[in-house]
Amino acid sequence: MAVKEEGRVLPLLPLRGLLVYPSMVLHLDVGRERSVKALEQAMVDDDLIVLATQHEIQLEEPTPEDIYRMGTIARVRQMLKLPNGTIRVLVEGLSRAKILEYEENESFYQVRVSEIIQEDVDDINVEALMRSVLDYFEQYLRLSKKVSPETLSAVADIDEPGRLADVIASHLPLKIEDKQTILETLDVRERLEKLLSILNDEREVLELERKISQRVKKQMEKTQKEYYLREQMKAIQRELGEKEGRMGEVEELREQLEQLEAPDEVKEKVEKELQRLEKIPTTSAEGGVIRTYVEWLLALPWQKETEDDLDLKKAEKILDEDHYGLEKAKERVLEYLAVQQMVKKLKGPILCLVGPPGVGKTSLGRSIARALGRKFVRVSLGGVRDEAEIRGHRRTYVGAMPGRIIQGIKNAGTSNPVFLLDEIDKMTMDFRGDPASALLEVLDPEQNQNFSDHYIEIPYDLSKVMFITTANTLHTIPQPLLDRMETLYIAGYTEIEKEQIAKEYLIPKQLEEHGLSKDKFQIHSDAVLKVIRHYTREAGVRNLERTIGKLARKAARQLVSQDRKRVVVTTKNLPKFLGPEKFRYGKVEETDPVGAATGLAWTAGGGDTLTIEVSVLPGKGKLTLTGKLGDVMKESAQAAFSYIRSRAGKLNIDPEFNEKNDIHIHVPEGAIPKDGPSAGITMATALVSALTEVPVSRYVGMTGEITLRGRVLPIGGLKEKSLAAHRAGLTHILVPKDNKKDLEDIPESVRKDLKITWVSHMDEVLKLALVRDPDEGHKS
């Protein structure tokens, strides 16, 4: 039986997740303010303190209702303050204590307790219980690895039944509720019986864990054994020449073959390769090559195609949404759709979009695909020198793969995509072959239904593909390749077209990309026109888009850094954004020049004006040509010079001028290479002007080649040249009569502002270009 002593008042230290039995010595870490003050009070008094556990471990500030009523009176043996402010305390449990009431204290809990002192019990039943508890505890220690075996010898020496129960309970991994139950059980016999029941449960749980562990171990051993046997079986199969490791992947590929929509020839080829794959050992490198080849054959869309959207109105709307102008290209696409509706099956056309950079050739290809409802594939051919890039590598090479055509078809996933071959004029050739010649089979409507890729080996039908090629110039494309394509010229845009493109496409696009809105950023129409005239000189709109992007960036910076609500770009503040004007516009010579004529030239970047200057110097008839001219232009200069010598008398020029003078013909901007058969009449006009001292009209531009008899031969690129003349502010251009057929290519807005005169002989050119006849007012 227990004896109670009532009336002691001691400070209380609530414990979280921990319980202290009498006779236990352990360290506690104390950090809560109230607990620290309770400890300090205990050290002031007689080092005694009550330790009681709180119900919920999460509670930071427990109330009296949250703390168990049964606790332990303990003595504070040692106190150490840690660097983090926590106090580490060594306590020794002395006796059980029941909390009777809480005393009033705001700093910490102070309780009145009833101390419970354990009597010695001398009973044979208790002795039997003690032995049973020790026996069960020994079995628990054997099964458990959480308690050290040395604990048994320490516990076996305890002869007090109550203390024995407390010490064993402190070593068991029990829940706080179970430990509290042991603490609150005052009767020693009952306490030993409860502990015996708990030990029995724990022993059964540990026994079950041991059985589960053994079962798992056996299962692992079985798995390892099976793996070992499988490896032995594979080795035996290898020795017998039977099928082994590749069976799984071959079956997987066969399943894909069953679902493949392809000609019988393809399926037979795949099956044949799979049979080879089955017989090849896993370690052989050839197996990987065969598998990759089979995967390519299975991945290609042999008979899978998208259905064309043949709604002409919808297609026209899509094309107009994406591009302004480009009427001929749009018309050709709509014609294709119309014919498709009539015949249901038509070989894919092969279009070649030719024009300067930035006019929308590549983006037009993407719009055509959207209008047709087809997949779009783009392959850039710029700088391609290896024939294998087109036809693929043979499978005998390491790292072999199909060419770009087959790769593009695979990526599209259909056999009838819109396939854009970009920059076809920039292919080159070297010792690895001629890729342009390899393209002949791809772009020949009569041959491409059986296109043979070196890697795939099986002919692939490309006749359903709509091929579109783009180029800046045609003269670098081999004639046989050019012959297989339908050429569509996309010339530069007029000012009016550029202004519309900027308003409808470029400005909204740049506003979106820079996170701006129309309320925050605006460009006046006259400012857009000034950007076109004075800050960009191009046939396309790429630089125009960049310049608008620059304006948008500067506007965004002002809106953010200067906290402005709106930025408006006008002609007045445009230089603040873009700096001084880069190009002259509409400024012809102030006076009619002598010995200088304005020619019209075509470049890969569109049309341009070309001033040709001639100086007559005392000398012995030497003809000097400068300005980095090509062979064709040098020959044009020689022809013009010979023509003037033959017509010297009629032109009122000294017949012996070539013996007394040196002639210097110069084309400014000497760093830029210049060549082409269209500067003959310009050189002749400048020569006649220099020799006769008759000025050339500053408003006249001209283009055309000259013969020794003075005939004017036709030229190319009339639209681009007329646009250049219009941009430069010329009002009158002289064009070969044989180019009348190209008149409809010139935009109506340009034709209104330009007077076009068709000439067939040099005499007509001189009459129109010179301000007066050479024989009037000639200085002898």
Backbone hydrogen bonds, N-H to C=O, Kabsch-Sander energy under -0.5 kcal/mol:
donor,donor_aa,acceptor,acceptor_aa,energy
3,V,117,I,-2.0
5,E,115,E,-2.4
7,G,113,V,-0.5
8,R,113,V,-1.4
10,L,8,R,-0.5
10,L,111,V,-2.6
12,L,109,Y,-3.1
13,L,50,V,-3.2
15,L,52,A,-2.5
17,G,15,L,-0.6
21,Y,19,L,-0.5
23,S,93,G,-2.5
24,M,21,Y,-1.8
26,L,91,V,-1.9
28,L,89,V,-3.0
30,V,28,L,-0.6
30,V,87,I,-3.4
36,V,32,R,-2.5
37,K,33,E,-2.1
38,A,34,R,-2.0
39,L,35,S,-2.1
40,E,36,V,-2.3
41,Q,37,K,-2.2
42,A,38,A,-2.1
43,M,39,L,-2.2
44,V,40,E,-1.5
45,D,41,Q,-2.3
47,D,42,A,-2.6
49,I,74,A,-2.2
50,V,11,P,-2.9
51,L,72,T,-3.4
52,A,13,L,-1.2
52,A,50,V,-0.6
54,Q,15,L,-2.7
55,H,66,D,-3.1
59,L,56,E,-0.7
66,D,63,T,-1.6
67,I,64,P,-1.2
68,Y,53,T,-2.6
71,G,69,R,-0.5
71,G,97,A,-3.0
72,T,51,L,-2.3
73,I,95,S,-3.1
74,A,49,I,-3.1
74,A,72,T,-0.5
75,R,92,E,-2.4
76,V,47,D,-3.0
77,R,75,R,-0.8
77,R,90,L,-3.0
78,Q,90,L,-1.4
80,L,88,R,-2.7
82,L,80,L,-0.6
82,L,86,T,-3.4
85,G,82,L,-1.8
87,I,30,V,-3.1
88,R,80,L,-3.5
88,R,86,T,-0.5
89,V,28,L,-3.3
89,V,87,I,-0.5
90,L,78,Q,-2.6
91,V,26,L,-2.4
91,V,89,V,-0.6
92,E,75,R,-1.9
93,G,24,M,-3.1
94,L,73,I,-3.3
95,S,73,I,-1.3
96,R,116,I,-0.8
97,A,71,G,-2.1
98,K,114,S,-2.4
99,I,69,R,-3.2
99,I,97,A,-0.5
100,L,98,K,-0.5
100,L,112,R,-3.1
101,E,112,R,-1.4
103,E,110,Q,-3.7
110,Q,103,E,-0.6
111,V,10,L,-2.7
112,R,101,E,-3.1
113,V,8,R,-3.1
113,V,111,V,-0.6
114,S,98,K,-2.6
115,E,5,E,-2.4
115,E,113,V,-0.6
116,I,96,R,-2.9
117,I,3,V,-2.5
117,I,115,E,-0.6
119,E,1,M,-0.8
123,D,121,V,-0.6
127,E,123,D,-2.1
128,A,124,I,-2.2
129,L,125,N,-2.4
130,M,126,V,-2.6
131,R,127,E,-2.0
132,S,128,A,-2.4
133,V,129,L,-2.8
134,L,130,M,-2.4
135,D,131,R,-2.6
136,Y,132,S,-2.8
137,F,133,V,-2.5
138,E,134,L,-2.1
139,Q,135,D,-2.0
140,Y,136,Y,-2.4
141,L,137,F,-2.3
142,R,138,E,-1.8
143,L,139,Q,-1.8
144,S,140,Y,-2.9
151,T,148,S,-1.6
152,L,149,P,-1.4
153,S,149,P,-0.6
154,A,150,E,-1.4
155,V,151,T,-2.2
156,A,152,L,-2.6
157,D,153,S,-0.7
158,I,155,V,-1.7
164,L,160,E,-2.6
165,A,161,P,-2.2
166,D,162,G,-2.0
167,V,163,R,-2.8
168,I,164,L,-2.4
169,A,165,A,-2.3
170,S,166,D,-1.8
171,H,167,V,-0.9
171,H,168,I,-0.8
172,L,168,I,-0.6
172,L,169,A,-0.9
174,L,172,L,-2.2
179,K,175,K,-2.3
180,Q,176,I,-2.7
181,T,177,E,-1.7
182,I,178,D,-1.8
183,L,179,K,-2.0
184,E,180,Q,-2.5
185,T,181,T,-1.0
185,T,182,I,-0.5
186,L,184,E,-0.9
191,R,187,D,-2.3
192,L,188,V,-2.5
193,E,189,R,-2.3
194,K,190,E,-2.3
195,L,191,R,-2.2
196,L,192,L,-2.4
197,S,193,E,-2.1
198,I,194,K,-2.4
199,L,195,L,-2.7
200,N,196,L,-2.1
201,D,197,S,-2.1
202,E,198,I,-2.6
203,R,199,L,-2.5
204,E,200,N,-2.1
205,V,201,D,-2.3
206,L,202,E,-2.5
207,E,203,R,-2.2
208,L,204,E,-2.4
209,E,205,V,-2.4
210,R,206,L,-2.2
211,K,207,E,-2.0
212,I,208,L,-2.4
213,S,209,E,-2.5
214,Q,210,R,-2.2
215,R,211,K,-2.3
216,V,212,I,-2.5
217,K,213,S,-2.2
218,K,214,Q,-2.4
219,Q,215,R,-2.3
220,M,216,V,-2.4
221,E,217,K,-2.3
222,K,218,K,-2.3
223,T,219,Q,-2.4
224,Q,220,M,-2.6
225,K,221,E,-2.1
226,E,222,K,-2.6
227,Y,223,T,-2.5
228,Y,224,Q,-2.3
229,L,225,K,-2.5
230,R,226,E,-2.7
231,E,227,Y,-2.5
232,Q,228,Y,-2.0
233,M,229,L,-2.6
234,K,230,R,-2.7
235,A,231,E,-2.0
236,I,232,Q,-2.3
237,Q,233,M,-2.7
238,R,234,K,-2.5
239,E,235,A,-2.0
240,L,236,I,-1.9
241,G,237,Q,-0.9
241,G,238,R,-0.7
242,E,237,Q,-2.5
247,M,244,E,-2.4
248,G,245,G,-0.6
250,V,246,R,-2.5
251,E,247,M,-2.4
252,E,248,G,-2.0
253,L,249,E,-2.2
254,R,250,V,-2.3
255,E,251,E,-2.0
256,Q,252,E,-1.6
257,L,253,L,-2.0
258,E,254,R,-1.9
259,Q,255,E,-1.0
260,L,256,Q,-0.6
260,L,257,L,-0.8
262,A,260,L,-0.9
266,V,263,P,-0.7
267,K,263,P,-1.8
268,E,264,D,-2.7
269,K,265,E,-1.8
270,V,266,V,-2.5
271,E,267,K,-2.5
272,K,268,E,-2.3
273,E,269,K,-2.1
274,L,270,V,-2.3
275,Q,271,E,-2.0
276,R,272,K,-1.6
277,L,273,E,-2.3
278,E,274,L,-2.0
279,K,275,Q,-0.9
279,K,276,R,-0.6
280,I,276,R,-0.6
280,I,277,L,-0.9
284,S,281,P,-1.3
287,G,284,S,-0.7
288,G,284,S,-0.6
288,G,285,A,-0.5
289,V,285,A,-1.3
290,I,286,E,-2.4
291,R,287,G,-2.5
292,T,288,G,-2.3
293,Y,289,V,-2.0
294,V,290,I,-2.7
295,E,291,R,-2.6
296,W,292,T,-1.9
297,L,293,Y,-2.1
298,L,294,V,-2.3
299,A,295,E,-1.6
300,L,296,W,-1.4
302,W,300,L,-1.7
303,Q,261,E,-1.0
305,E,303,Q,-0.6
309,D,372,L,-2.6
310,L,308,D,-1.0
312,L,310,L,-0.9
315,A,311,D,-2.4
316,E,312,L,-2.8
317,K,313,K,-2.1
318,I,314,K,-2.2
319,L,315,A,-2.5
320,D,316,E,-2.2
321,E,317,K,-2.0
322,D,318,I,-1.8
323,H,319,L,-2.0
330,K,326,L,-2.1
331,E,327,E,-2.8
332,R,328,K,-2.1
333,V,329,A,-1.6
334,L,330,K,-2.2
335,E,331,E,-2.1
336,Y,332,R,-1.9
337,L,333,V,-2.0
338,A,334,L,-2.2
339,V,335,E,-2.4
340,Q,336,Y,-2.2
341,Q,337,L,-1.9
342,M,338,A,-1.2
343,V,339,V,-2.8
344,K,340,Q,-2.1
345,K,343,V,-0.9
348,G,463,S,-3.0
351,L,349,P,-0.6
351,L,467,F,-2.0
352,C,486,E,-2.9
353,L,351,L,-0.5
353,L,469,T,-3.4
354,V,352,C,-0.7
354,V,488,L,-2.6
355,G,471,A,-2.2
359,V,356,P,-1.0
364,L,360,G,-1.4
365,G,361,K,-1.5
366,R,362,T,-1.4
367,S,363,S,-1.9
368,I,364,L,-2.4
369,A,365,G,-1.8
370,R,366,R,-1.8
371,A,367,S,-2.6
372,L,368,I,-2.2
373,G,369,A,-1.1
374,R,369,A,-2.3
377,V,418,V,-2.5
379,V,420,L,-2.9
381,L,379,V,-0.5
381,L,422,D,-2.8
383,G,426,K,-2.0
384,V,381,L,-2.0
387,E,385,R,-0.5
387,E,432,R,-1.0
389,E,386,D,-1.6
390,I,387,E,-1.6
391,R,387,E,-2.3
392,G,388,A,-2.1
393,H,401,M,-2.2
397,Y,394,R,-1.9
400,A,397,Y,-1.4
404,R,389,E,-3.7
405,I,390,I,-0.5
407,Q,403,G,-2.3
408,G,404,R,-2.3
409,I,405,I,-2.1
410,K,406,I,-2.3
411,N,407,Q,-2.4
412,A,408,G,-2.1
413,G,409,I,-1.8
414,T,409,I,-0.5
415,S,304,K,-3.0
418,V,375,K,-3.1
419,F,417,P,-0.7
419,F,466,M,-2.3
420,L,377,V,-3.5
420,L,418,V,-0.6
421,L,419,F,-0.6
421,L,468,I,-2.9
422,D,379,V,-2.4
422,D,420,L,-0.9
424,I,421,L,-0.5
424,I,470,T,-2.5
425,D,470,T,-0.5
426,K,423,E,-1.5
427,M,424,I,-0.8
428,T,384,V,-2.0
430,D,385,R,-0.7
430,D,433,G,-1.4
433,G,430,D,-2.0
437,S,434,D,-0.5
438,A,434,D,-1.5
439,L,435,P,-1.5
440,L,437,S,-1.0
441,E,438,A,-0.6
442,V,438,A,-0.7
443,L,439,L,-2.8
447,Q,444,D,-1.8
448,N,444,D,-2.8
450,N,447,Q,-2.1
451,F,448,N,-1.0
451,F,460,Y,-1.9
453,D,451,F,-0.6
454,H,391,R,-2.7
455,Y,391,R,-0.6
457,E,453,D,-3.1
458,I,456,I,-1.1
460,Y,451,F,-3.3
462,L,448,N,-3.1
462,L,460,Y,-0.8
465,V,462,L,-1.2
466,M,417,P,-2.0
467,F,349,P,-0.9
467,F,465,V,-0.9
468,I,419,F,-2.7
469,T,351,L,-3.2
470,T,421,L,-1.8
471,A,353,L,-2.1
477,I,474,L,-1.8
482,L,478,P,-2.5
483,D,479,Q,-2.4
484,R,480,P,-0.5
484,R,481,L,-1.0
485,M,482,L,-1.5
486,E,350,I,-3.0
487,T,485,M,-0.7
488,L,352,C,-3.1
490,I,354,V,-3.9
491,A,489,Y,-0.6
493,Y,539,A,-2.5
498,K,494,T,-2.8
499,E,495,E,-2.6
500,Q,496,I,-2.1
501,I,497,E,-2.8
502,A,498,K,-2.7
503,K,499,E,-2.1
504,E,500,Q,-2.9
505,Y,501,I,-2.4
506,L,501,I,-2.0
507,I,502,A,-3.0
509,K,505,Y,-1.9
510,Q,506,L,-2.5
511,L,507,I,-2.5
512,E,508,P,-2.0
513,E,509,K,-2.3
514,H,510,Q,-1.7
515,G,512,E,-1.1
516,L,511,L,-3.0
520,K,517,S,-0.7
521,F,517,S,-2.1
522,Q,567,V,-2.0
524,H,569,V,-2.5
528,V,524,H,-2.0
529,L,525,S,-2.2
530,K,526,D,-1.8
531,V,527,A,-2.2
532,I,528,V,-2.1
533,R,529,L,-2.2
534,H,530,K,-3.0
535,Y,531,V,-1.6
536,T,531,V,-0.8
539,A,605,G,-1.1
540,G,357,P,-0.6
541,V,358,G,-2.5
545,E,541,V,-2.3
546,R,542,R,-2.1
547,T,543,N,-2.6
548,I,544,L,-2.3
549,G,545,E,-2.4
550,K,546,R,-2.1
551,L,547,T,-2.1
552,A,548,I,-2.3
553,R,549,G,-2.4
554,K,550,K,-2.3
555,A,551,L,-2.3
556,A,552,A,-2.5
557,R,553,R,-2.2
558,Q,554,K,-2.0
559,L,555,A,-2.5
560,V,556,A,-1.9
561,S,557,R,-3.2
562,Q,557,R,-0.5
562,Q,558,Q,-1.7
564,R,558,Q,-1.0
567,V,520,K,-2.6
569,V,522,Q,-3.0
570,T,568,V,-0.6
574,L,570,T,-1.0
576,K,573,N,-0.7
577,F,573,N,-0.9
577,F,574,L,-1.0
578,L,574,L,-2.5
579,G,575,P,-2.3
582,K,534,H,-1.9
583,F,534,H,-2.0
586,G,727,R,-0.9
588,V,586,G,-0.8
597,A,612,I,-2.0
598,T,700,V,-0.6
599,G,597,A,-0.7
599,G,610,L,-4.0
600,L,702,M,-1.8
601,A,608,D,-3.4
603,T,606,G,-2.6
606,G,603,T,-2.0
608,D,601,A,-2.3
610,L,599,G,-3.0
612,I,597,A,-2.9
612,I,610,L,-0.5
613,E,611,T,-0.5
613,E,666,H,-2.9
614,V,595,G,-2.9
615,S,664,H,-2.4
617,L,615,S,-0.6
617,L,662,D,-3.0
619,G,660,K,-2.8
621,G,661,N,-0.6
624,T,622,K,-0.6
624,T,663,I,-3.2
626,T,665,I,-2.3
630,G,674,K,-2.9
634,K,630,G,-2.0
635,E,631,D,-2.3
636,S,632,V,-2.1
637,A,633,M,-2.2
638,Q,634,K,-2.1
639,A,635,E,-2.5
640,A,636,S,-2.6
641,F,637,A,-2.3
642,S,638,Q,-2.5
643,Y,639,A,-2.5
644,I,640,A,-2.1
645,R,641,F,-2.0
646,S,642,S,-2.0
647,R,643,Y,-1.3
648,A,645,R,-0.9
651,L,647,R,-1.9
652,N,649,G,-1.4
653,I,648,A,-3.1
657,F,654,D,-2.2
659,E,656,E,-1.4
660,K,656,E,-1.0
661,N,657,F,-1.7
662,D,617,L,-3.7
663,I,622,K,-2.6
664,H,615,S,-2.5
665,I,624,T,-3.3
665,I,663,I,-0.6
666,H,613,E,-3.0
666,H,664,H,-0.5
667,V,626,T,-1.5
672,I,669,E,-1.8
674,K,628,K,-2.0
678,S,676,G,-1.3
679,A,676,G,-0.6
681,I,704,G,-2.1
683,M,679,A,-2.3
684,A,680,G,-2.2
685,T,681,I,-2.4
686,A,682,T,-2.3
687,L,683,M,-2.4
688,V,684,A,-2.6
689,S,685,T,-2.4
690,A,686,A,-2.3
691,L,687,L,-2.6
692,T,688,V,-2.3
693,E,689,S,-1.7
694,V,689,S,-0.7
696,V,593,P,-3.2
697,S,769,A,-3.2
700,V,697,S,-1.3
701,G,732,H,-2.5
702,M,598,T,-1.7
703,T,734,L,-1.8
704,G,678,S,-2.1
705,E,713,L,-1.3
707,T,711,R,-1.6
710,G,707,T,-1.5
712,V,760,S,-2.0
713,L,705,E,-2.7
713,L,711,R,-0.6
721,K,717,G,-2.3
722,S,718,L,-2.7
723,L,719,K,-2.3
724,A,720,E,-2.0
725,A,721,K,-2.3
726,H,722,S,-2.2
727,R,723,L,-2.5
728,A,724,A,-2.2
729,G,725,A,-0.6
729,G,726,H,-0.8
730,L,725,A,-2.1
731,T,699,Y,-1.5
732,H,699,Y,-1.9
733,I,755,K,-2.8
734,L,701,G,-2.4
735,V,733,I,-0.5
735,V,757,T,-2.8
737,K,759,V,-2.6
739,N,736,P,-2.0
740,K,737,K,-1.6
742,D,739,N,-1.9
743,L,740,K,-1.9
745,D,742,D,-1.4
746,I,742,D,-0.6
746,I,743,L,-1.5
750,V,747,P,-0.6
751,R,747,P,-2.1
752,K,748,E,-1.7
753,D,749,S,-0.8
754,L,750,V,-1.7
755,K,731,T,-2.7
756,I,754,L,-0.6
757,T,733,I,-2.5
757,T,755,K,-0.6
759,V,735,V,-2.6
759,V,757,T,-0.5
762,M,710,G,-2.5
764,E,761,H,-0.7
765,V,761,H,-1.4
766,L,762,M,-2.5
767,K,763,D,-1.9
768,L,764,E,-1.8
769,A,765,V,-2.9
770,L,766,L,-2.0
771,V,695,P,-2.2
776,E,773,D,-1.6
777,G,775,D,-0.6
778,H,775,D,-0.6
780,S,778,H,-0.6
